[in-house]
Amino acid sequence: MVTAVTIVQILVSILLVIVVLIQGGENVDMAAAFGGSSQAAFGPRGAVSTLAKVTWVLGAIFMVTCVTLAIWATKSSSSSVLQNAPAQTQTAPAAPAKK
C-alpha cells in the first residue's frame, strides 16, 4: 500500500510541475515587465481556467499523499533511531605522563 501511495505521489508531483509550468501568468503585459503599473494585481479576475482547476486538484492529491505517507512512517517505526543505537560508555581521560 505504501508503494502504491508513493507511486501516486511521484506521478502527481511530476504532473503538478508540468501543469504549473504550462500555465501563463495572469494578464502579464509588457508594461508590468518593465516597471510600469499592471492592473492585473488588483483588478477583477476572469473565469478560472481548466489548468487552474487541475492545479488545485493535483495540489490537493499531493498534500493528501504527503500526510498519508508521513502518518504511515510514524506508525511503522515504533522505536526511535536513538533507542536502537548501541550504548556508549564514557571513559575517564588518561593521566598525563610524568617526565
DSSP file (Angstrom, degrees, kcal/mol; ACC not computed):
  #  RESIDUE AA STRUCTURE BP1 BP2  ACC     N-H-->O    O-->H-N    N-H-->O    O-->H-N    TCO  KAPPA ALPHA  PHI   PSI    X-CA   Y-CA   Z-CA
    1    1 A M     >        0   0    0      0, 0.0     4,-2.3     0, 0.0     5,-0.2   0.000 360.0 360.0 360.0 -40.4    0.0    0.0    0.0
    2    2 A V  H  >  +     0   0    0      1,-0.2     4,-2.3     2,-0.2     5,-0.2   0.891 360.0  53.0 -63.6 -37.9    2.8    2.4    0.8
    3    3 A T  H  > S+     0   0    0      2,-0.2     4,-2.4     1,-0.2    -1,-0.2   0.904 108.3  49.9 -63.9 -41.1    4.4    1.6   -2.6
    4    4 A A  H  > S+     0   0    0      2,-0.2     4,-2.3     1,-0.2    -2,-0.2   0.920 112.1  46.7 -64.6 -44.0    1.1    2.5   -4.3
    5    5 A V  H  X S+     0   0    0     -4,-2.3     4,-2.4     2,-0.2    -1,-0.2   0.879 111.8  52.0 -66.6 -36.6    0.8    5.8   -2.5
    6    6 A T  H  X S+     0   0    0     -4,-2.3     4,-2.3     2,-0.2    -2,-0.2   0.912 109.9  48.3 -65.1 -42.0    4.4    6.6   -3.2
    7    7 A I  H  X S+     0   0    0     -4,-2.4     4,-2.4     2,-0.2    -2,-0.2   0.912 111.7  49.9 -64.4 -41.8    4.0    5.9   -6.9
    8    8 A V  H  X S+     0   0    0     -4,-2.3     4,-2.7     1,-0.2     5,-0.2   0.910 110.5  50.7 -61.7 -41.9    0.8    8.1   -6.9
    9    9 A Q  H  X S+     0   0    0     -4,-2.4     4,-2.3     2,-0.2    -2,-0.2   0.905 110.5  48.4 -64.9 -40.8    2.7   10.9   -5.2
   10   10 A I  H  X S+     0   0    0     -4,-2.3     4,-2.1     2,-0.2    -2,-0.2   0.934 114.0  46.0 -64.6 -45.3    5.6   10.8   -7.7
   11   11 A L  H  X S+     0   0    0     -4,-2.4     4,-2.5     1,-0.2    -2,-0.2   0.917 113.8  48.7 -63.5 -43.2    3.3   10.8  -10.6
   12   12 A V  H  X S+     0   0    0     -4,-2.7     4,-2.6     1,-0.2    -1,-0.2   0.890 110.1  51.7 -65.0 -38.6    1.2   13.7   -9.2
   13   13 A S  H  X S+     0   0    0     -4,-2.3     4,-2.0    -5,-0.2    -1,-0.2   0.900 110.9  47.5 -67.1 -39.0    4.3   15.7   -8.4
   14   14 A I  H  X S+     0   0    0     -4,-2.1     4,-2.2     2,-0.2    -2,-0.2   0.935 114.4  46.6 -65.4 -45.3    5.6   15.4  -11.9
   15   15 A L  H  X S+     0   0    0     -4,-2.5     4,-2.8     1,-0.2     5,-0.2   0.878 110.2  54.2 -62.7 -37.7    2.2   16.3  -13.3
   16   16 A L  H  X S+     0   0    0     -4,-2.6     4,-2.3     2,-0.2     5,-0.2   0.915 108.7  47.9 -63.9 -43.1    1.9   19.2  -10.9
   17   17 A V  H  X S+     0   0    0     -4,-2.0     4,-2.2     2,-0.2    -1,-0.2   0.924 113.4  48.2 -63.0 -43.8    5.2   20.6  -12.1
   18   18 A I  H  X S+     0   0    0     -4,-2.2     4,-1.8     1,-0.2    -2,-0.2   0.926 112.3  48.0 -63.7 -44.9    4.3   20.3  -15.7
   19   19 A V  H  X S+     0   0    0     -4,-2.8     4,-1.5     1,-0.2    -1,-0.2   0.893 112.1  49.3 -65.2 -39.7    0.9   21.9  -15.3
   20   20 A V  H  < S+     0   0    0     -4,-2.3    -1,-0.2     1,-0.2    -2,-0.2   0.898 111.8  48.8 -67.0 -39.1    2.3   24.8  -13.3
   21   21 A L  H  < S+     0   0    0     -4,-2.2    -1,-0.2    -5,-0.2    -2,-0.2   0.816 108.6  54.1 -71.0 -28.5    5.0   25.4  -16.0
   22   22 A I  H  < S+     0   0    0     -4,-1.8    -1,-0.2    -5,-0.2    -2,-0.2   0.850  90.9  92.6 -71.2 -33.9    2.4   25.3  -18.8
   23   23 A Q  S  < S-     0   0    0     -4,-1.5     2,-0.2    -5,-0.2    -3,-0.0  -0.292  70.2-139.0 -65.6 143.0    0.3   28.0  -17.2
   24   24 A G        -     0   0    0      1,-0.2    -1,-0.1     4,-0.0    -2,-0.1  -0.524  29.4 -90.8 -91.4 166.6    0.8   31.6  -18.2
   25   25 A G        -     0   0    0     -2,-0.2     2,-0.8     1,-0.1     3,-0.4  -0.237  49.8 -90.0 -70.6 167.3    0.9   34.5  -15.9
   26   26 A E  S    S-     0   0    0      1,-0.2    -1,-0.1    19,-0.0    14,-0.1  -0.726  94.9 -32.1 -85.6 110.0   -2.3   36.4  -15.1
   27   27 A N  S    S-     0   0    0     -2,-0.8     2,-0.4     1,-0.2    13,-0.3   0.866  82.4-178.1  50.9  45.4   -2.6   39.3  -17.6
   28   28 A V        +     0   0    0     -3,-0.4     2,-0.3    12,-0.1    -1,-0.2  -0.612   5.1 174.8 -75.7 127.8    1.1   39.7  -17.9
   29   29 A D     >  -     0   0    0     -2,-0.4     4,-1.2     1,-0.0     3,-0.3  -0.815  44.9-103.0-129.1 172.3    1.8   42.6  -20.2
   30   30 A M  H  > S+     0   0    0     -2,-0.3     4,-1.3     1,-0.2     6,-0.2   0.808 115.4  60.8 -67.8 -30.2    5.0   44.5  -21.3
   31   31 A A  H  4>S+     0   0    0      1,-0.2     5,-3.0     2,-0.2     3,-0.2   0.905 105.2  47.7 -64.8 -40.3    4.3   47.5  -19.1
   32   32 A A  H >45S+     0   0    0     -3,-0.3     3,-1.0     1,-0.2    -1,-0.2   0.828 107.1  57.8 -69.3 -31.0    4.4   45.3  -16.0
   33   33 A A  H 3<5S+     0   0    0     -4,-1.2    -1,-0.2     1,-0.2    -2,-0.2   0.823 109.2  44.4 -69.6 -30.5    7.7   43.7  -17.1
   34   34 A F  T 3<5S-     0   0    0     -4,-1.3    -1,-0.2    -3,-0.2    -2,-0.2   0.059 129.8 -85.5-105.4  25.3    9.5   47.0  -17.4
   35   35 A G  T < 5S+     0   0    0     -3,-1.0    -3,-0.2     1,-0.3    -2,-0.1   0.449  85.4 132.2  93.6   0.3    8.3   48.5  -14.1
   36   36 A G      < -     0   0    0     -5,-3.0     2,-0.3    -6,-0.2    -1,-0.3  -0.263  66.0 -87.5 -76.4 171.5    5.0   50.0  -15.2
   37   37 A S        -     0   0    0      2,-0.0     2,-0.5     3,-0.0    -1,-0.1  -0.618  38.1-155.6 -83.5 139.8    1.9   49.5  -13.3
   38   38 A S    >   -     0   0    0     -2,-0.3     3,-0.7    -6,-0.1     4,-0.3  -0.947  12.8-154.6-114.8 134.5   -0.2   46.5  -14.1
   39   39 A Q  T 3> S+     0   0    0     -2,-0.5     4,-1.3     1,-0.2     3,-0.2   0.490  83.1  83.1 -83.1  -2.8   -3.9   46.4  -13.4
   40   40 A A  T 34 S+     0   0    0    -13,-0.3    -1,-0.2     1,-0.2   -12,-0.1   0.773  79.3  64.8 -73.3 -24.3   -3.8   42.6  -13.1
   41   41 A A  T <4 S+     0   0    0     -3,-0.7    -1,-0.2     1,-0.2    -2,-0.1   0.909 123.7   9.9 -67.8 -41.7   -2.7   42.7   -9.4
   42   42 A F  T  4 S+     0   0    0     -4,-0.3    -1,-0.2    -3,-0.2    -2,-0.2   0.367 106.1 103.7-120.5   3.1   -5.8   44.3   -8.0
   43   43 A G  S  < S-     0   0    0     -4,-1.3     2,-0.1     1,-0.2    -3,-0.0  -0.158  83.6 -69.5 -80.1 178.1   -8.2   44.2  -10.9
   44   44 A P        -     0   0    0      0, 0.0     2,-0.3     0, 0.0    -1,-0.2  -0.364  49.7-128.6 -68.4 147.6  -11.2   41.9  -11.4
   45   45 A R        -     0   0    0      1,-0.1     3,-0.1    -3,-0.1     2,-0.0  -0.711  16.2-136.1 -97.2 149.2  -10.4   38.3  -12.1
   46   46 A G        -     0   0    0     -2,-0.3    -1,-0.1     1,-0.2     3,-0.1  -0.062  48.2 -51.7 -85.1-166.9  -11.8   36.3  -15.0
   47   47 A A        -     0   0    0      1,-0.1     2,-0.3    -2,-0.0    -1,-0.2  -0.348  64.7-100.3 -67.8 150.1  -13.2   32.8  -15.0
   48   48 A V        -     0   0    0     -3,-0.1    -1,-0.1     1,-0.1     2,-0.0  -0.580  41.7-130.2 -74.8 128.9  -11.0   30.1  -13.6
   49   49 A S     >  -     0   0    0     -2,-0.3     4,-1.7     1,-0.1     5,-0.1  -0.256  17.2-111.7 -77.6 166.7   -9.3   28.2  -16.3
   50   50 A T  H  > S+     0   0    0      1,-0.2     4,-2.5     2,-0.2     5,-0.2   0.879 118.0  55.7 -64.9 -38.2   -9.2   24.4  -16.6
   51   51 A L  H  > S+     0   0    0      1,-0.2     4,-2.2     2,-0.2    -1,-0.2   0.861 105.3  52.6 -64.1 -34.4   -5.4   24.4  -15.9
   52   52 A A  H  > S+     0   0    0      2,-0.2     4,-2.0     1,-0.2    -1,-0.2   0.896 109.9  48.1 -67.2 -39.1   -6.1   26.3  -12.6
   53   53 A K  H  X S+     0   0    0     -4,-1.7     4,-2.3     2,-0.2    -2,-0.2   0.910 111.2  50.3 -66.0 -42.0   -8.6   23.7  -11.6
   54   54 A V  H  X S+     0   0    0     -4,-2.5     4,-2.8     1,-0.2     5,-0.2   0.892 108.9  53.2 -62.7 -39.0   -6.3   20.8  -12.5
   55   55 A T  H  X S+     0   0    0     -4,-2.2     4,-2.5     1,-0.2    -1,-0.2   0.912 109.0  48.7 -62.4 -43.1   -3.6   22.5  -10.4
   56   56 A W  H  X S+     0   0    0     -4,-2.0     4,-2.2     2,-0.2    -2,-0.2   0.916 113.3  46.8 -63.0 -43.2   -5.9   22.7   -7.4
   57   57 A V  H  X S+     0   0    0     -4,-2.3     4,-2.4     2,-0.2    -2,-0.2   0.935 114.1  46.6 -66.6 -46.1   -6.9   19.1   -7.7
   58   58 A L  H  X S+     0   0    0     -4,-2.8     4,-2.5     1,-0.2    -1,-0.2   0.885 112.0  51.9 -63.7 -37.9   -3.3   17.9   -8.2
   59   59 A G  H  X S+     0   0    0     -4,-2.5     4,-2.3    -5,-0.2    -1,-0.2   0.897 109.9  48.7 -64.3 -40.1   -2.1   20.0   -5.2
   60   60 A A  H  X S+     0   0    0     -4,-2.2     4,-2.3     2,-0.2    -2,-0.2   0.915 112.2  48.1 -66.6 -42.3   -4.8   18.5   -3.0
   61   61 A I  H  X S+     0   0    0     -4,-2.4     4,-2.4     1,-0.2     5,-0.2   0.907 110.9  52.2 -63.2 -40.9   -3.9   15.0   -4.0
   62   62 A F  H  X S+     0   0    0     -4,-2.5     4,-2.1     1,-0.2    -2,-0.2   0.918 110.4  47.3 -61.7 -43.9   -0.2   15.8   -3.4
   63   63 A M  H  X S+     0   0    0     -4,-2.3     4,-2.4     2,-0.2     5,-0.2   0.900 111.4  50.9 -65.6 -39.9   -0.9   17.1    0.1
   64   64 A V  H  X S+     0   0    0     -4,-2.3     4,-2.4     1,-0.2    -2,-0.2   0.917 111.5  47.4 -64.3 -42.5   -3.1   14.1    1.0
   65   65 A T  H  X S+     0   0    0     -4,-2.4     4,-2.5     2,-0.2     5,-0.2   0.880 111.0  52.3 -67.8 -35.7   -0.4   11.6   -0.2
   66   66 A C  H  X S+     0   0    0     -4,-2.1     4,-2.1    -5,-0.2    -2,-0.2   0.940 112.6  44.1 -62.9 -46.9    2.2   13.5    1.8
   67   67 A V  H  X S+     0   0    0     -4,-2.4     4,-2.4     2,-0.2    -2,-0.2   0.900 113.2  52.2 -65.5 -40.0    0.2   13.4    5.0
   68   68 A T  H  X S+     0   0    0     -4,-2.4     4,-2.4    -5,-0.2    -2,-0.2   0.934 111.4  45.5 -62.2 -46.8   -0.7    9.8    4.5
   69   69 A L  H  X S+     0   0    0     -4,-2.5     4,-2.1     1,-0.2    -1,-0.2   0.869 112.2  52.3 -65.5 -36.1    3.0    8.8    4.0
   70   70 A A  H  X S+     0   0    0     -4,-2.1     4,-1.8    -5,-0.2    -1,-0.2   0.906 110.6  47.1 -66.5 -40.9    4.0   10.8    7.0
   71   71 A I  H  X S+     0   0    0     -4,-2.4     4,-2.0     1,-0.2    -2,-0.2   0.924 113.1  48.6 -66.6 -43.7    1.4    9.2    9.2
   72   72 A W  H  X S+     0   0    0     -4,-2.4     4,-2.2     1,-0.2    -1,-0.2   0.861 108.9  54.3 -64.3 -34.6    2.4    5.7    8.0
   73   73 A A  H  X S+     0   0    0     -4,-2.1     4,-1.2     1,-0.2    -1,-0.2   0.886 110.6  44.9 -68.2 -37.3    6.1    6.4    8.5
   74   74 A T  H  < S+     0   0    0     -4,-1.8    -1,-0.2     1,-0.2    -2,-0.2   0.843 115.5  47.3 -75.7 -31.7    5.5    7.4   12.2
   75   75 A K  H  < S+     0   0    0     -4,-2.0    -2,-0.2     1,-0.2    -1,-0.2   0.847 109.7  52.5 -75.9 -33.6    3.2    4.4   12.9
   76   76 A S  H  < S+     0   0    0     -4,-2.2     2,-1.1     1,-0.2    -2,-0.2   0.819 101.4  62.6 -75.3 -29.3    5.5    1.9   11.2
   77   77 A S     <  +     0   0    0     -4,-1.2    -1,-0.2    -5,-0.2     4,-0.1  -0.784  60.7 173.3 -98.7  97.3    8.6    2.9   13.2
   78   78 A S        +     0   0    0     -2,-1.1     2,-0.3     2,-0.1    -1,-0.2   0.715  64.8  49.2 -76.3 -19.9    7.6    2.1   16.8
   79   79 A S  S    S-     0   0    0     -3,-0.1     2,-0.1     1,-0.0     5,-0.0  -0.860  85.5-114.5-121.0 157.0   11.0    2.9   18.1
   80   80 A S     >  -     0   0    0     -2,-0.3     4,-1.0     1,-0.1     3,-0.1  -0.413  23.4-118.5 -83.3 160.5   13.4    5.8   17.6
   81   81 A V  H  > S+     0   0    0      1,-0.2     4,-0.6     2,-0.2     3,-0.4   0.867 116.3  55.3 -64.5 -36.2   16.7    5.6   15.9
   82   82 A L  H  4 S+     0   0    0      1,-0.2     3,-0.4     2,-0.2    -1,-0.2   0.808 101.5  57.0 -69.2 -28.7   18.3    6.7   19.1
   83   83 A Q  H  4 S+     0   0    0      1,-0.2    -1,-0.2    -3,-0.1    -2,-0.2   0.807 107.0  49.3 -71.1 -27.8   16.7    3.9   21.0
   84   84 A N  H  < S+     0   0    0     -4,-1.0    -1,-0.2    -3,-0.4    -2,-0.2   0.563  88.0 106.7 -86.7  -9.1   18.3    1.3   18.6
   85   85 A A  S  < S-     0   0    0     -4,-0.6     2,-0.1    -3,-0.4     3,-0.1  -0.412  81.0-103.7 -71.1 145.0   21.8    2.8   18.9
   86   86 A P        -     0   0    0      0, 0.0     2,-0.2     0, 0.0    -1,-0.1  -0.387  40.4-103.0 -68.3 147.4   24.3    0.9   20.9
   87   87 A A        -     0   0    0     -3,-0.1     2,-0.4    -2,-0.1    -3,-0.0  -0.475  34.0-145.7 -71.2 137.8   25.1    2.2   24.4
   88   88 A Q        -     0   0    0     -2,-0.2     2,-0.4    -3,-0.1    -1,-0.0  -0.872   5.3-143.8-106.8 138.0   28.3    4.1   24.6
   89   89 A T        -     0   0    0     -2,-0.4     2,-0.4     0, 0.0     0, 0.0  -0.807  12.5-133.8-100.5 141.0   30.4    4.0   27.8
   90   90 A Q        -     0   0    0     -2,-0.4     2,-0.4     0, 0.0    -2,-0.0  -0.779  19.4-161.9 -93.9 135.2   32.3    7.0   28.9
   91   91 A T        -     0   0    0     -2,-0.4     3,-0.1     3,-0.0     0, 0.0  -0.875  23.1-111.0-114.2 150.0   35.9    6.6   30.0
   92   92 A A        -     0   0    0     -2,-0.4     3,-0.1     1,-0.1     2,-0.0  -0.486  42.7 -99.0 -74.6 146.6   38.0    8.9   32.0
   93   93 A P        -     0   0    0      0, 0.0    -1,-0.1     0, 0.0     2,-0.0  -0.339  46.0 -98.2 -65.8 149.8   40.8   10.7   30.2
   94   94 A A        -     0   0    0      1,-0.1     3,-0.1    -3,-0.1    -3,-0.0  -0.351  39.9-105.4 -68.0 146.6   44.2    9.2   30.7
   95   95 A A        -     0   0    0      1,-0.1    -1,-0.1    -3,-0.1     3,-0.1  -0.464  43.3 -99.6 -70.9 143.9   46.5   10.8   33.3
   96   96 A P        -     0   0    0      0, 0.0     2,-0.2     0, 0.0    -1,-0.1  -0.353  40.8-107.4 -64.8 144.0   49.3   12.9   31.8
   97   97 A A        -     0   0    0     -3,-0.1     2,-0.3     1,-0.1    -3,-0.0  -0.500  30.6-130.2 -73.1 138.4   52.7   11.1   31.7
   98   98 A K              0   0    0     -2,-0.2    -1,-0.1     1,-0.1    -3,-0.0  -0.684 360.0 360.0 -90.8 144.0   55.3   12.3   34.2
   99   99 A K              0   0    0     -2,-0.3    -1,-0.1     0, 0.0    -2,-0.0   0.415 360.0 360.0 -98.0 360.0   58.8   13.2   32.9
